[in-house]
Amino acid sequence: MNWGKSIVLAFVLFAVFIGVLVAVCVREDISLVSRNYYNEELDYQTKMNGAHNVDQLSQKPEISLTDGQSLRVTFDFHEFENGKLVFYSPADISEDKTFEIEATSSSFQTFALGTLKKGNYKVKMIWTANGKDFYFEKSIYI
């Protein structure tokens, strides 16, 4: 085999390698942090104000796993106007889940986690009470 054929073979193998690399990269699922990432980023100051409002509370929310199948939020819920609990999975956007928080006289609420895969989650608690917005975040591992 002479040098000409070797060079042509090297270029052909390089082209095949690039073609395979492009095909693999195109099939890779690329998801943003959130479906509404840019809109949520515009609301960043609202989150910061909500976190500051939580710091001013004498009783902060407590979020804990009860038995691996449910999550317990302990807080004074009777002043709630509205609220939600967001499970954010950094690994897979399809694993994100949102629960509504109800105003109640009970000091805790429990949320079933049966459909969530095991892994690391950020639990974001967002609520409004007495005309103020609040934001609390905690990392948990299910």
N, C-alpha and C positions, 0 to 999 in steps of 0.2 A: 504494500500500500504506500503510495507516495504522499508528499506533504499536501498537495491540493485536495486529495480526497479526505485527509484527516481534518483539514480546516473546514471543509464543507460539512463533514460529520459533526464537528464541534458546534458549528452554527445551528445545525438542525436539532441537535440535542438541547442546546440552549433555548431555541424557540419552543420546543416541546415542554421544557421545564417552565418557561414563562407562561405558556398556555395552561398548563396544569395549575400553576400558582394562581392565575387569574380566575380559573374555574372554581377553585377552593375558596378564594376570597369572596367571590360573588355569592356563593351559597351560605356564607356565614351570616347569622342573624345579628344585626347591630341595632340595639335599642337604646334610646335615650334614658336618662334618669327617670323621666316621667313623660307621659304623653303630652302634657301641657307645660313642658319645661320652661319655655320662654315666658309664658303668662305667670307662672309661679315665681319666676325670678324677679319679675316686676313687683310682685307682692312681698318681696323680701323684707322691706321696712315694716310691713304689717306684722310679719313673723317676729321680728326683733322687738317690736312694741308689745306683742303678746307675751313673749318670753320675759320681758321686763315686768309686765303685769303679774305674771306667775311668781316672780321673785318677791313681789310686794305682799303676796298672800301669807297669812299666818299658818294655814294648813294647805300644803301642796299635795297634788294627787300622788297616789302610790300605785304603781303598776307592777303586778307580779304574776308569775305562772302558778296555777294551783296544783294541777296534776299532770301537766304536759298536754292536756286536751282542752284546757280553757284558760282564759286570762281574766284576772280579777283587778278591777279598778276601784280603789277606795278613795272616796272624796265626798264632799258635801254637795249633793246633786240637787237640792231643793231650790237653789237660786238659778239653775240653768235656764237659759232661753232656748238655746239649741247647741248642738255639739256633734262631733264625729271623732272616731278613732280610726286612724289610718295605719295599716300595716304595710310598710315599704320594704321590699326585698331588693337589696343592692345587686343581687346576682341575676334576678329574672323579673322583668316588669310584669309578666303574666301572673306572678304570685302575689301581686299587690292586692289588698283587700280593704274595704272600708265598712265600718259599722256605725250606725247612728247611736248617739247617747241620748237617753231619755231623762227628762226631769222627773225625779222621784224623791220620796222622803227617806228612802234607804240610804245608807252610807256607803254602799258598794254596788257595783254592777259586774256581771260575769258575761263573758263572750266566748262562745264555742269556737275552737280552732281546728276542728276536725278536718277541714279541707286544705289547710296550709301544709306545705312540705316542710320537712326539718331544715333548719338553716338559721342564718342570722337575719334579724329584722330590726328595723327602727319603728317603734310605735310612736306615732304622732297624735297627740290629743289636742284638738282644736275646739274651743267653745266660746260662747258669748254669755256673759252674766252681768246683770246690772248695767247694761249698755257698753261694757268693755269687752274687747277681744282678748283671749288668752291662748297661749301656745306652749305645750309641754312635750318634750321628746325624751324617749328612753330606748336604749338598745337592749334587745333580748335575744336569746338563742332558744329556739324550739327544738 
